[in-house]
Amino acid sequence: MSDDFIRPNAQFIAGVDEVGRGPLVGAVVTAAVILDPNNPISGLTDSKKLSDKKRQALSAEIKEKALAWSLGRSEPEEIDQINILQATMVAMQRAVACLNVTPDYVLVDGNRCPDFGLPCESVVKGDLKVAEISAASIIAKVARDDEMLALDKLYPEYGFAKHKGYPTKFHFEKIAELGVLDCYRKSFKPVAKIIAEREQG
């Protein structure tokens, strides 16, 4: 992990990260992890830098070895009501609130912290600098990708296994052709545009 980050002097540090702010479909998923210093996990880094297979293996190891871990989420309806940034903050609060060990300090990936009612610090590129945040990014990514694979089984023609809900050219073509499912974020501009075009057409 990076040398330029100074760890807070706390016994139970929770790392928090989110996955899924950019996709057009599904929940934004967050995770909170408190690692066990006596049970280290090697290979932790930003989840996006790992292969699917490595992420799956690390996710299982984190869940087995961590002192505590939990997931939080905000569903598409909530994202549409309060916007993606606020929904992400709420999902982070939910993840921390569900930990079965209360942290002394919370480290959040990015440049802002929601109000946890606990000492908190945001860490830019935290998933590369802080092991707890890396662990959170990995279990959140695996959880959300698994949901996209499940959605792919229900609606294989949309290609969710391939694009994981992100706004790719193929994904745009499919929603223009097939329409918008209930699990889409209808406030997101590309989705709202296709809904409006189909209503007019």
Order of alpha helices (4+ residues) and beta strands (2+ residues): beta-beta-alpha-beta-alpha-alpha-beta-beta-alpha-alpha-alpha-alpha-alpha
